[in-house]
């Protein structure tokens, strides 16, 4: 497991691996690693000759400066956790290395980034596309691994790969959950003990919603989920949408012929937690 901090050095090492005919797997992260990130790393190590993990808190995807400031950073702990999986390269650049000059690119994802997280966090997915496209250019992976917890992000990245005609296989991986069902997230570290205990109500409600789908209409179920979570004084639903899994268009009837996903964001104090469930 080798740590690299410079773009040029990383490209040189990757180039050598590719000359040797080795397949490259890539796991981009913002650090504060949990078992969800580590499951992506394990999958990459299993499926590729070389695995690269990046740790970079990308400033261009934060529309709230305070959110960027408080985002958890724990590099030493991250490296210790990664060492158990033995990825080949850990790329940890500074902001100046990734953005020697401002990235002014504007991506057009149509409907994909105008709903849910895109609607509530203007510019977020443009920042995600900026940094992921830069990282793909540096690492040139054959396979790139992303957690399904960030469901909308995966859809946006797939579209970006298509639009830019990149030769990268985007591999979505299942949500990893805590024992009480809460989706693993770096932001969970920022919750107080009481907030953390009550946050499990989010996944508990989504699991119940799956069982109620046979008896309630789409609109009725949407309202039930919001009301059920909002009963908890620690939680406030920002949005809950039931959409198709490709274009993120709202579902109006269970009879529609597509995969249906319920996507939610809940405010827990000052912390935003996201989750989703497939119906």
Backbone as JSON, one array per atom type, in Angstrom:
{
  "sequence": "XXXXXXXXXXXXXXXXXXXXXXXXXXXXXXXXXXXXXXXXXXXXXXXXXXXXXXXXXXXXXXXXXXXXXXXXXXXXXXXXXXXXXXXXXXXXXXXXXXXXXXXXXXXXXXXXXXXXXXXXXXXXXXXXXXXXXXXXXXXXXXXXXXXXXXXXXXXXXXXXXXXXXXXXXXXXXXXXXXXXXXXXXXXXXXXXXXXXXXXXXXXXXXXXXXXXXXXXXXXXXXXXXXXXXXXXXXXXXXXXXXXXXXXXXXXXXXXXXXXXXXXXXXXXXXXXXXXXXXX",
  "N": [[0.86, -1.19, 0.0], [0.86, 1.95, -1.11], [1.36, 5.4, -0.58], [0.5, 8.25, -2.4], [0.82, 11.65, -3.42], [0.94, 13.46, -5.43], [-0.24, 14.47, -8.64], [1.19, 13.98, -11.05], [3.0, 11.99, -10.29], [1.25, 9.96, -9.6], [-0.02, 9.44, -12.06], [2.17, 8.48, -13.51], [2.78, 6.09, -12.2], [0.41, 4.67, -12.6], [0.42, 4.49, -15.38], [2.53, 2.76, -15.78], [1.5, 0.4, -14.67], [-0.58, -0.1, -16.48], [0.84, -0.49, -18.83], [1.89, -2.92, -18.21], [-0.25, -4.47, -18.56], [-2.21, -4.64, -16.62], [-5.32, -4.61, -14.85], [-7.24, -1.84, -13.65], [-8.75, -0.85, -10.72], [-10.86, 1.49, -9.05], [-11.55, 3.47, -6.21], [-13.1, 6.22, -5.31], [-13.04, 8.48, -2.6], [-14.04, 10.64, 0.15], [-12.77, 10.34, 2.47], [-12.86, 9.77, 6.11], [-13.5, 7.06, 6.55], [-15.71, 4.25, 6.44], [-17.35, 1.05, 6.94], [-18.79, 0.83, 4.61], [-17.29, 2.2, 2.6], [-15.07, 0.55, 2.77], [-16.07, -1.87, 1.9], [-16.36, -1.35, -0.79], [-13.7, -1.08, -1.48], [-12.79, -3.67, -0.95], [-14.22, -5.08, -2.89], [-13.12, -4.01, -5.23], [-10.45, -4.83, -4.98], [-10.8, -7.56, -5.2], [-11.71, -7.81, -7.82], [-9.91, -6.64, -9.58], [-6.53, -6.17, -10.87], [-5.0, -4.11, -9.85], [-5.67, -1.79, -7.29], [-6.8, 1.44, -6.66], [-7.27, 3.91, -4.24], [-8.74, 6.97, -3.54], [-8.45, 9.79, -1.37], [-9.99, 12.63, -0.76], [-11.29, 15.63, 0.14], [-13.54, 17.27, -1.53], [-13.79, 20.58, -2.42], [-15.47, 21.84, -4.32], [-17.96, 20.67, -4.42], [-19.45, 21.37, -2.27], [-22.06, 23.3, -1.34], [-22.56, 24.61, 0.93], [-20.55, 26.38, 2.96], [-19.98, 25.9, 5.67], [-20.57, 23.24, 5.96], [-18.51, 22.08, 4.5], [-16.38, 22.85, 6.12], [-16.88, 21.47, 8.52], [-16.81, 18.84, 7.75], [-15.89, 15.52, 8.47], [-12.47, 14.66, 9.08], [-9.98, 12.32, 9.1], [-7.32, 11.09, 8.56], [-5.21, 9.34, 9.44], [-6.59, 7.27, 10.77], [-8.11, 6.4, 8.62], [-6.14, 5.36, 6.88], [-5.19, 3.26, 8.41], [-7.43, 1.58, 8.47], [-7.69, 0.99, 5.73], [-5.39, -0.47, 5.3], [-5.94, -3.05, 6.0], [-7.07, -4.16, 3.79], [-5.33, -3.89, 1.78], [-5.0, -2.18, -0.64], [-3.38, -0.98, -3.64], [-2.49, 1.67, -4.3], [-2.8, 4.75, -2.56], [-4.23, 7.7, -3.09], [-3.75, 10.91, -2.09], [-4.32, 13.91, -2.5], [-3.56, 17.47, -2.19], [-5.72, 20.37, -2.11], [-4.74, 22.35, -3.84], [-3.28, 20.85, -5.59], [-5.18, 19.38, -6.98], [-6.74, 21.41, -8.01], [-5.14, 23.48, -9.57], [-5.81, 25.71, -10.88], [-8.94, 27.5, -11.05], [-11.77, 25.4, -11.63], [-13.87, 25.79, -14.16], [-15.74, 24.44, -15.56], [-19.01, 23.57, -16.65], [-21.47, 21.25, -16.26], [-24.11, 19.58, -17.97], [-26.74, 17.86, -16.94], [-29.34, 17.6, -17.45], [-32.5, 16.61, -16.36], [-31.56, 15.04, -14.29], [-29.91, 16.27, -12.32], [-31.51, 18.2, -11.27], [-33.36, 17.55, -9.45], [-34.34, 16.36, -6.17], [-31.44, 15.85, -4.38], [-30.01, 17.54, -6.08], [-31.76, 19.67, -6.46], [-31.97, 20.64, -3.88], [-29.39, 21.19, -3.19], [-27.87, 23.28, -4.82], [-25.57, 23.21, -7.51], [-24.1, 21.17, -6.44], [-23.84, 18.59, -7.74], [-22.54, 19.36, -10.04], [-20.06, 20.02, -9.01], [-19.33, 17.48, -8.08], [-19.12, 16.12, -10.53], [-17.01, 17.57, -11.65], [-14.8, 16.88, -9.96], [-14.77, 14.06, -10.03], [-14.44, 13.52, -12.76], [-11.91, 14.62, -13.1], [-10.42, 12.93, -11.42], [-10.85, 10.47, -12.71], [-9.43, 10.99, -15.03], [-6.86, 11.11, -14.04], [-6.44, 8.59, -12.79], [-7.35, 6.75, -14.65], [-9.21, 4.44, -14.59], [-10.34, 1.04, -15.13], [-12.54, 0.02, -13.87], [-14.8, 1.61, -11.65], [-15.85, 2.2, -8.37], [-18.81, 2.74, -6.56], [-20.95, 3.61, -3.84], [-24.34, 2.59, -3.36], [-25.84, 4.08, -1.61], [-25.55, 6.76, -2.18], [-27.47, 7.3, -4.31], [-28.5, 9.01, -6.34], [-26.17, 10.31, -7.06], [-24.71, 8.23, -8.25], [-26.25, 7.84, -10.56], [-25.84, 10.29, -11.84], [-23.06, 10.24, -12.27], [-22.83, 8.04, -13.98], [-24.13, 9.15, -16.21], [-22.38, 11.24, -16.75], [-20.08, 9.83, -17.53], [-21.04, 8.69, -19.85], [-21.64, 11.02, -21.37], [-19.11, 12.22, -21.64], [-17.85, 10.28, -22.96], [-16.21, 8.33, -21.74], [-14.07, 5.59, -21.05], [-14.92, 3.9, -18.8], [-16.09, 1.63, -16.46], [-18.77, 1.96, -14.43], [-19.4, 0.84, -11.25], [-21.98, 0.1, -9.27], [-22.47, -0.45, -5.8], [-23.93, -2.34, -3.07], [-25.8, -0.75, -0.37], [-24.28, -0.42, 2.77], [-25.12, -1.17, 6.05], [-25.55, -0.1, 9.49], [-25.89, -2.07, 12.54], [-28.42, -1.45, 13.51], [-29.72, -0.68, 11.26], [-29.29, 1.87, 10.17], [-28.03, 3.64, 7.4], [-24.64, 3.46, 6.55], [-22.49, 6.24, 6.91], [-20.16, 8.88, 6.51], [-20.96, 11.16, 7.76], [-22.38, 10.3, 9.94], [-20.68, 10.31, 12.07], [-20.82, 12.83, 13.08], [-23.1, 13.07, 14.56], [-24.87, 13.53, 17.64], [-25.12, 11.48, 20.63], [-27.84, 11.02, 21.25], [-29.06, 11.87, 18.86], [-27.97, 10.02, 17.09], [-29.09, 7.64, 18.02], [-31.8, 8.03, 17.46], [-31.74, 8.33, 14.72], [-31.93, 5.9, 13.44], [-34.55, 5.52, 12.91], [-35.05, 6.33, 10.36], [-34.24, 4.36, 8.38], [-35.74, 2.26, 9.4], [-38.35, 3.12, 8.92], [-38.33, 3.22, 6.1], [-38.02, 0.48, 5.5], [-40.44, -0.52, 6.5], [-42.13, 0.79, 4.77], [-41.8, -0.57, 2.39], [-43.27, -2.89, 2.84], [-45.79, -1.82, 3.01], [-46.4, -0.94, 0.51], [-48.03, -2.5, -1.1], [-50.57, -1.95, -0.24], [-51.03, 0.77, -0.25], [-51.36, 3.74, -2.25], [-48.93, 5.34, -4.46], [-48.7, 8.08, -3.79], [-49.97, 8.12, -1.3], [-48.26, 6.47, 0.16], [-45.92, 7.96, 0.07], [-46.65, 10.21, 1.56], [-47.15, 8.95, 4.0], [-44.58, 8.01, 4.8], [-43.18, 10.44, 5.17], [-44.73, 11.65, 7.21], [-44.47, 9.75, 9.24], [-41.72, 9.74, 9.89], [-41.36, 12.4, 10.6], [-42.71, 12.51, 12.97], [-40.89, 12.0, 14.9], [-39.08, 13.89, 17.16], [-36.41, 14.5, 16.73], [-35.93, 14.4, 14.08], [-36.32, 15.62, 10.72], [-37.89, 15.58, 7.7], [-36.46, 16.36, 4.64], [-36.91, 15.81, 1.96], [-38.83, 13.24, 0.37], [-38.86, 11.11, -2.22], [-40.29, 9.05, -4.72], [-38.96, 7.4, -7.33], [-38.0, 6.51, -10.75], [-35.28, 4.25, -11.53], [-33.38, 5.06, -13.35], [-33.72, 7.54, -14.8], [-34.65, 9.1, -12.81], [-37.22, 10.06, -12.67], [-40.37, 11.07, -11.3], [-42.47, 8.59, -9.82], [-45.8, 7.67, -10.48], [-47.57, 5.64, -10.27], [-47.78, 2.3, -9.04], [-47.99, 0.45, -11.01], [-46.44, 1.16, -13.12], [-43.92, 0.31, -15.5], [-41.08, -0.13, -14.42], [-38.04, 0.01, -12.44], [-38.46, 0.94, -9.11], [-37.51, 3.42, -6.83], [-37.2, 4.61, -3.57], [-36.16, 7.64, -2.41], [-34.56, 9.49, 0.11], [-33.95, 12.36, 2.16], [-33.0, 13.4, 5.32], [-33.04, 15.76, 7.88], [-31.06, 15.83, 10.66], [-30.8, 17.4, 13.42], [-28.26, 19.57, 12.67], [-27.24, 18.02, 10.71], [-27.34, 16.41, 7.57], [-28.79, 13.48, 6.42], [-28.81, 10.87, 4.04], [-30.68, 8.32, 2.33], [-31.95, 5.33, 0.76], [-34.35, 3.12, -0.75], [-35.26, 0.19, -2.53], [-38.22, -0.59, -4.16]],
  "CA": [[0.0, 0.0, 0.0], [1.74, 3.11, -1.28], [0.68, 6.69, -0.55], [1.0, 9.24, -3.36], [0.13, 12.93, -3.22], [1.07, 14.29, -6.62], [-0.92, 13.97, -9.83], [2.16, 13.46, -12.02], [3.53, 10.73, -9.77], [0.17, 8.96, -9.7], [-0.18, 9.09, -13.48], [3.33, 7.69, -13.93], [2.64, 4.73, -11.65], [-0.72, 4.02, -13.29], [0.86, 4.22, -16.74], [3.37, 1.55, -15.72], [0.6, -0.74, -14.45], [-1.32, -0.36, -17.71], [1.82, -1.07, -19.77], [2.06, -4.32, -17.79], [-1.5, -5.16, -18.87], [-2.98, -4.85, -15.39], [-6.61, -3.9, -14.76], [-7.22, -0.83, -12.59], [-9.99, -0.56, -10.02], [-10.74, 2.78, -8.38], [-12.55, 3.81, -5.2], [-12.94, 7.61, -4.89], [-13.69, 8.77, -1.32], [-13.68, 11.89, 0.82], [-12.21, 10.0, 3.76], [-13.74, 9.37, 7.21], [-13.93, 5.8, 5.97], [-16.49, 3.3, 7.23], [-17.41, -0.27, 6.3], [-19.29, 0.99, 3.24], [-16.12, 2.47, 1.75], [-14.16, -0.61, 2.79], [-16.67, -2.91, 1.06], [-16.02, -0.98, -2.17], [-12.28, -1.41, -1.64], [-12.69, -5.14, -1.01], [-14.75, -5.5, -4.2], [-12.14, -3.64, -6.24], [-9.28, -5.72, -4.82], [-11.2, -8.88, -5.68], [-12.03, -7.84, -9.25], [-8.9, -5.97, -10.4], [-5.13, -6.43, -10.53], [-4.52, -2.95, -9.08], [-6.74, -0.96, -6.72], [-6.43, 2.79, -6.23], [-8.26, 4.6, -3.42], [-8.41, 8.38, -3.34], [-9.03, 10.48, -0.22], [-9.93, 14.05, -1.09], [-12.51, 16.36, 0.45], [-13.63, 18.15, -2.7], [-14.51, 21.8, -2.04], [-16.41, 22.37, -5.3], [-19.28, 20.05, -4.32], [-20.12, 21.87, -1.06], [-22.69, 24.6, -1.51], [-22.6, 25.2, 2.27], [-19.16, 26.46, 3.45], [-19.86, 25.3, 7.0], [-20.58, 21.8, 5.74], [-17.13, 21.75, 4.12], [-15.52, 23.08, 7.29], [-17.11, 20.47, 9.57], [-16.75, 17.47, 7.24], [-14.87, 14.82, 9.28], [-11.19, 14.31, 8.46], [-9.23, 11.44, 10.01], [-6.45, 10.38, 7.61], [-4.47, 8.23, 10.06], [-7.53, 6.17, 10.97], [-8.46, 5.89, 7.29], [-5.04, 4.54, 6.37], [-5.14, 2.02, 9.2], [-8.53, 0.73, 8.0], [-7.39, 0.53, 4.37], [-4.27, -1.42, 5.32], [-6.47, -4.42, 6.14], [-7.52, -4.62, 2.48], [-4.14, -3.86, 0.95], [-5.03, -1.57, -1.98], [-2.02, -0.73, -4.11], [-2.15, 3.09, -4.2], [-3.71, 5.67, -1.9], [-3.97, 9.03, -3.64], [-4.22, 11.91, -1.13], [-3.81, 15.21, -2.99], [-4.01, 18.73, -1.6], [-6.65, 21.1, -2.98], [-3.96, 23.05, -4.87], [-2.84, 19.85, -6.57], [-6.33, 19.03, -7.82], [-7.25, 22.62, -8.65], [-4.1, 24.51, -9.7], [-6.57, 26.89, -11.31], [-10.37, 27.2, -10.86], [-12.46, 24.56, -12.62], [-15.05, 26.55, -14.56], [-16.61, 23.6, -16.39], [-20.4, 23.41, -16.22], [-22.04, 20.04, -16.86], [-25.57, 19.59, -18.15], [-27.29, 16.53, -16.76], [-30.78, 17.67, -17.66], [-33.36, 16.4, -15.2], [-30.91, 14.25, -13.24], [-29.36, 17.06, -11.21], [-32.45, 19.26, -10.92], [-34.33, 17.0, -8.49], [-33.84, 15.8, -4.91], [-30.22, 16.49, -3.89], [-29.64, 18.63, -6.98], [-32.66, 20.8, -6.2], [-31.73, 21.15, -2.54], [-27.98, 21.59, -3.06], [-27.49, 23.79, -6.16], [-24.15, 23.15, -7.85], [-23.43, 20.02, -5.82], [-23.46, 17.55, -8.7], [-21.54, 19.9, -10.95], [-18.8, 19.83, -8.3], [-19.04, 16.04, -8.1], [-18.66, 15.78, -11.88], [-15.68, 18.16, -11.82], [-13.74, 16.14, -9.28], [-14.72, 12.66, -10.49], [-13.83, 13.5, -14.1], [-10.47, 14.84, -12.89], [-9.86, 11.7, -10.85], [-10.84, 9.46, -13.76], [-8.34, 11.35, -15.95], [-5.59, 10.79, -13.37], [-6.32, 7.16, -12.46], [-7.77, 5.98, -15.83], [-9.61, 3.1, -14.15], [-11.25, 0.21, -15.91], [-13.75, -0.1, -13.05], [-14.87, 2.57, -10.55], [-16.83, 1.65, -7.43], [-19.57, 3.75, -5.83], [-22.0, 3.05, -3.0], [-25.71, 2.89, -3.76], [-26.46, 5.06, -0.71], [-25.58, 8.0, -2.97], [-28.14, 6.76, -5.5], [-28.56, 10.03, -7.39], [-24.79, 10.54, -7.5], [-24.34, 7.16, -9.18], [-26.93, 8.12, -11.83], [-25.17, 11.44, -12.45], [-21.73, 9.82, -12.73], [-23.05, 7.22, -15.18], [-24.44, 10.06, -17.3], [-21.15, 11.96, -17.08], [-19.23, 8.9, -18.27], [-21.63, 8.58, -21.19], [-21.52, 12.3, -22.07], [-17.7, 12.47, -21.93], [-17.37, 9.1, -23.71], [-15.1, 7.75, -20.99], [-14.04, 4.12, -21.05], [-14.92, 3.51, -17.39], [-17.25, 0.86, -16.02], [-19.21, 2.4, -13.11], [-19.91, -0.33, -10.54], [-22.72, 0.44, -8.05], [-22.39, -1.5, -4.78], [-25.04, -2.23, -2.12], [-25.68, 0.04, 0.86], [-23.87, -1.14, 3.97], [-25.87, -0.57, 7.15], [-25.22, -0.41, 10.88], [-26.73, -3.15, 13.06], [-29.81, -0.98, 13.68], [-30.28, -0.36, 9.95], [-28.87, 3.17, 9.64], [-27.05, 3.57, 6.31], [-23.34, 3.97, 6.97], [-22.14, 7.52, 6.31], [-19.15, 9.62, 7.27], [-21.67, 12.18, 8.54], [-22.88, 9.72, 11.19], [-19.72, 10.66, 13.12], [-21.13, 14.16, 13.59], [-24.33, 13.02, 15.34], [-24.78, 13.32, 19.09], [-25.56, 10.14, 21.01], [-29.3, 10.98, 21.11], [-29.38, 11.95, 17.43], [-27.6, 8.74, 16.46], [-30.06, 6.63, 18.43], [-33.06, 8.29, 16.78], [-31.56, 8.31, 13.27], [-32.29, 4.58, 12.9], [-35.96, 5.59, 12.5], [-35.11, 6.56, 8.9], [-34.26, 3.07, 7.66], [-36.86, 1.47, 9.92], [-39.55, 3.57, 8.2], [-38.21, 2.79, 4.71], [-38.28, -0.96, 5.43], [-41.88, -0.69, 6.68], [-42.78, 1.29, 3.56], [-41.78, -1.65, 1.38], [-44.37, -3.8, 3.13], [-47.06, -1.11, 2.85], [-46.59, -0.55, -0.88], [-49.12, -3.27, -1.7], [-51.86, -1.47, 0.25], [-51.15, 2.22, -0.38], [-50.93, 4.32, -3.53], [-47.62, 5.99, -4.38], [-48.83, 9.34, -3.05], [-50.29, 7.79, 0.1], [-47.06, 5.95, 0.81], [-45.0, 9.08, 0.21], [-47.11, 11.0, 2.71], [-47.0, 8.16, 5.23], [-43.17, 8.01, 5.18], [-42.84, 11.77, 5.68], [-45.41, 11.86, 8.49], [-43.94, 8.81, 10.23], [-40.4, 10.2, 10.33], [-41.49, 13.72, 11.23], [-43.22, 12.34, 14.34], [-39.73, 11.96, 15.79], [-38.64, 15.28, 17.34], [-35.02, 14.68, 16.33], [-35.83, 14.22, 12.63], [-37.16, 16.45, 9.86], [-37.71, 15.15, 6.31], [-36.25, 17.42, 3.65], [-37.72, 15.32, 0.84], [-38.91, 11.81, 0.1], [-39.37, 10.96, -3.57], [-40.27, 7.7, -5.31], [-38.55, 7.7, -8.7], [-37.43, 5.38, -11.49], [-33.87, 4.07, -11.16], [-32.48, 5.5, -14.42], [-33.87, 8.96, -15.12], [-35.09, 9.75, -11.57], [-38.53, 10.69, -12.87], [-41.32, 10.66, -10.26], [-43.39, 7.49, -10.09], [-47.17, 8.02, -10.13], [-48.36, 4.43, -10.03], [-46.97, 1.08, -8.87], [-48.12, -0.35, -12.22], [-45.45, 1.57, -14.12], [-42.98, -0.78, -15.78], [-39.69, 0.25, -14.18], [-37.58, -0.2, -11.06], [-38.88, 2.1, -8.33], [-36.61, 3.65, -5.7], [-37.59, 5.69, -2.66], [-34.96, 8.38, -2.0], [-34.92, 10.37, 1.21], [-32.97, 13.11, 2.94], [-33.56, 13.79, 6.62], [-32.21, 16.65, 8.69], [-30.95, 15.39, 12.05], [-30.09, 18.58, 13.91], [-27.64, 20.27, 11.54], [-26.65, 17.0, 9.83], [-28.22, 15.84, 6.55], [-28.53, 12.07, 6.14], [-29.56, 10.37, 2.89], [-30.87, 6.87, 2.28], [-32.91, 4.94, -0.28], [-34.83, 1.73, -0.7], [-35.87, -0.25, -3.79], [-39.52, -1.25, -3.97]],
  "C": [[0.89, 1.24, 0.0], [0.92, 4.39, -1.31], [1.33, 7.64, -1.55], [0.16, 10.51, -3.22], [0.12, 13.81, -4.47], [0.4, 13.64, -7.82], [0.06, 13.32, -10.79], [2.71, 12.11, -11.58], [2.49, 9.62, -9.9], [-0.01, 8.49, -11.13], [0.96, 8.19, -13.96], [3.2, 6.25, -13.44], [1.52, 3.97, -12.35], [-0.31, 3.62, -14.7], [1.69, 2.93, -16.79], [2.51, 0.3, -15.53], [-0.12, -1.11, -15.75], [-0.4, -0.96, -18.78], [2.03, -2.56, -19.47], [0.78, -5.13, -18.01], [-2.39, -5.4, -17.67], [-4.27, -4.03, -15.41], [-6.6, -3.01, -13.52], [-8.63, -0.66, -12.02], [-9.81, 0.69, -9.17], [-11.9, 3.02, -7.42], [-12.33, 5.26, -4.77], [-13.69, 7.87, -3.58], [-13.31, 10.17, -0.85], [-13.18, 11.59, 2.23], [-13.28, 9.75, 4.81], [-14.36, 8.01, 6.87], [-14.69, 4.93, 6.96], [-16.58, 2.0, 6.43], [-18.0, -0.21, 4.89], [-18.16, 1.24, 2.27], [-15.24, 1.22, 1.64], [-14.73, -1.76, 1.97], [-16.39, -2.63, -0.41], [-14.56, -1.36, -2.46], [-12.09, -2.92, -1.79], [-13.16, -5.65, -2.37], [-13.75, -5.19, -5.3], [-10.92, -4.56, -6.18], [-9.58, -7.1, -5.39], [-11.28, -8.93, -7.21], [-10.94, -7.27, -10.15], [-7.49, -6.35, -9.96], [-4.59, -5.34, -9.6], [-5.73, -2.18, -8.56], [-6.15, 0.36, -6.23], [-7.59, 3.36, -5.41], [-7.83, 6.05, -3.29], [-9.12, 8.89, -2.08], [-8.87, 11.97, -0.48], [-11.27, 14.68, -0.79], [-12.63, 17.48, -0.58], [-14.43, 19.42, -2.4], [-15.58, 22.23, -3.03], [-17.8, 21.74, -5.2], [-20.04, 20.46, -3.06], [-20.73, 23.23, -1.35], [-22.84, 25.33, -0.17], [-21.18, 25.21, 2.83], [-18.97, 25.81, 4.82], [-19.84, 23.78, 6.93], [-19.18, 21.3, 5.36], [-16.2, 21.83, 5.33], [-15.65, 21.96, 8.31], [-17.01, 19.04, 9.07], [-15.61, 16.72, 7.94], [-13.62, 14.45, 8.47], [-10.37, 13.51, 9.47], [-8.33, 10.51, 9.18], [-5.77, 9.18, 8.24], [-5.37, 7.02, 10.27], [-7.93, 5.55, 9.64], [-7.39, 4.95, 6.75], [-4.94, 3.22, 7.11], [-6.23, 1.05, 8.73], [-8.23, 0.16, 6.62], [-6.31, -0.54, 4.35], [-4.75, -2.86, 5.46], [-6.86, -5.01, 4.79], [-6.42, -4.55, 1.43], [-4.36, -3.36, -0.48], [-3.62, -1.15, -2.37], [-1.59, 0.73, -3.94], [-3.23, 3.83, -3.43], [-3.33, 7.06, -2.36], [-4.6, 10.07, -2.72], [-3.68, 13.28, -1.54], [-4.28, 16.37, -2.12], [-4.95, 19.42, -2.6], [-5.9, 21.77, -4.13], [-3.46, 22.1, -5.96], [-3.97, 19.48, -7.53], [-6.85, 20.23, -8.61], [-6.16, 23.68, -8.71], [-4.68, 25.83, -10.23], [-8.05, 26.53, -11.19], [-10.94, 26.35, -11.99], [-13.77, 25.25, -12.97], [-16.01, 25.72, -15.42], [-18.01, 23.51, -15.79], [-20.99, 22.22, -16.99], [-23.56, 20.17, -16.95], [-26.08, 18.16, -18.07], [-28.81, 16.52, -16.92], [-31.54, 17.52, -16.35], [-32.6, 15.81, -14.01], [-30.43, 15.08, -12.06], [-30.25, 18.24, -10.84], [-33.48, 18.81, -9.89], [-33.59, 16.57, -7.23], [-32.58, 16.53, -4.43], [-29.82, 17.68, -4.77], [-30.47, 19.87, -6.74], [-32.32, 21.45, -4.87], [-30.29, 21.6, -2.31], [-27.48, 22.07, -4.42], [-25.98, 23.75, -6.36], [-23.43, 21.93, -7.31], [-22.95, 19.01, -6.85], [-22.51, 18.07, -9.77], [-20.15, 19.76, -10.32], [-18.36, 18.38, -8.26], [-18.47, 15.65, -9.46], [-17.27, 16.36, -12.15], [-14.61, 17.27, -11.22], [-13.64, 14.7, -9.78], [-14.11, 12.58, -11.88], [-12.32, 13.74, -14.01], [-9.8, 13.57, -12.39], [-9.8, 10.58, -11.89], [-9.7, 9.73, -14.75], [-6.99, 10.97, -15.35], [-5.39, 9.29, -13.24], [-6.59, 6.27, -13.67], [-8.21, 4.55, -15.47], [-10.42, 2.35, -15.19], [-12.6, 0.12, -15.2], [-13.68, 0.92, -11.91], [-16.07, 2.22, -9.68], [-17.47, 2.75, -6.59], [-20.68, 3.07, -5.03], [-23.38, 3.5, -3.44], [-26.42, 3.84, -2.8], [-26.58, 6.41, -1.41], [-26.2, 7.68, -4.34], [-28.15, 7.77, -6.65], [-27.16, 10.33, -7.93], [-24.36, 9.48, -8.5], [-24.97, 7.41, -10.55], [-26.24, 9.26, -12.57], [-23.81, 11.04, -13.02], [-21.85, 8.92, -13.97], [-23.33, 8.1, -16.4], [-23.2, 10.83, -17.73], [-20.21, 11.09, -17.91], [-19.73, 8.76, -19.7], [-21.4, 9.86, -21.99], [-20.07, 12.56, -22.5], [-17.05, 11.33, -22.71], [-16.13, 8.5, -23.06], [-15.2, 6.23, -20.98], [-13.89, 3.62, -19.61], [-16.21, 2.77, -17.09], [-17.61, 1.3, -14.6], [-19.92, 1.23, -12.42], [-20.64, 0.11, -9.27], [-22.67, -0.75, -7.08], [-23.44, -1.26, -3.69], [-24.73, -1.33, -0.93], [-25.24, -0.88, 2.0], [-24.48, -0.41, 5.16], [-25.29, -0.97, 8.52], [-26.17, -1.52, 11.36], [-28.19, -2.73, 13.21], [-30.42, -0.51, 12.37], [-29.84, 0.96, 9.36], [-27.82, 2.98, 8.55], [-25.73, 4.17, 6.78], [-22.98, 5.23, 6.19], [-21.07, 8.17, 7.17], [-19.81, 10.67, 8.16], [-22.24, 11.63, 9.85], [-21.97, 10.08, 12.37], [-20.05, 11.99, 13.78], [-22.38, 14.2, 14.46], [-24.03, 12.9, 16.83], [-25.31, 11.92, 19.4], [-27.08, 9.99, 20.83], [-29.72, 11.02, 19.64], [-29.11, 10.61, 16.75], [-28.64, 7.65, 16.79], [-31.37, 6.79, 17.67], [-32.96, 8.2, 15.26], [-31.94, 6.97, 12.65], [-33.76, 4.52, 12.47], [-36.09, 5.76, 10.99], [-35.21, 5.23, 8.15], [-35.42, 2.2, 8.13], [-38.15, 1.83, 9.16], [-39.51, 3.13, 6.74], [-38.51, 1.3, 4.55], [-39.78, -1.24, 5.58], [-42.63, -0.26, 5.42], [-42.83, 0.23, 2.47], [-42.95, -2.6, 1.58], [-45.73, -3.15, 2.91], [-47.39, -0.78, 1.4], [-47.75, -1.29, -1.55], [-50.49, -2.71, -1.33], [-52.09, 0.02, 0.05], [-50.76, 2.67, -1.79], [-49.56, 4.97, -3.35], [-47.7, 7.26, -3.54], [-49.13, 9.09, -1.57], [-49.05, 7.3, 0.84], [-46.05, 7.06, 1.03], [-45.38, 9.92, 1.44], [-46.91, 10.26, 4.02], [-45.55, 8.18, 5.72], [-42.78, 9.35, 5.81], [-43.45, 11.99, 7.06], [-44.8, 10.99, 9.58], [-42.6, 9.28, 10.77], [-40.5, 11.53, 11.07], [-42.12, 13.65, 12.62], [-42.08, 12.37, 15.36], [-39.18, 13.38, 15.94], [-37.2, 15.55, 16.92], [-34.86, 14.74, 14.81], [-36.77, 15.15, 11.88], [-36.87, 16.08, 8.4], [-37.55, 16.36, 5.41], [-37.0, 17.08, 2.37], [-37.77, 13.81, 0.9], [-39.58, 11.67, -1.25], [-39.27, 9.5, -4.01], [-40.09, 7.89, -6.81], [-38.11, 6.42, -9.42], [-35.91, 5.38, -11.3], [-32.89, 4.57, -12.22], [-32.53, 7.01, -14.63], [-34.35, 9.78, -13.92], [-36.37, 10.55, -11.76], [-39.5, 10.21, -11.8], [-42.22, 9.53, -10.73], [-44.79, 7.92, -9.64], [-48.02, 6.82, -9.8], [-47.43, 3.23, -9.9], [-47.01, 0.22, -10.13], [-47.11, 0.03, -13.3], [-44.35, 0.52, -14.25], [-41.54, -0.3, -15.65], [-39.32, -0.08, -12.74], [-37.85, 1.08, -10.28], [-38.03, 2.22, -7.06], [-37.13, 4.82, -4.87], [-36.34, 6.36, -2.11], [-35.34, 9.42, -0.97], [-33.71, 11.13, 1.74], [-33.66, 13.61, 4.19], [-32.55, 14.67, 7.34], [-32.25, 16.13, 10.13], [-30.11, 16.46, 12.76], [-29.56, 19.34, 12.71], [-27.07, 19.32, 10.49], [-27.7, 16.46, 8.87], [-27.82, 14.39, 6.3], [-29.4, 11.63, 4.97], [-29.64, 8.85, 2.96], [-31.81, 6.58, 1.12], [-33.26, 3.48, -0.13], [-35.46, 1.41, -2.05], [-37.15, -0.99, -3.48], [-39.66, -2.43, -4.9]]
}
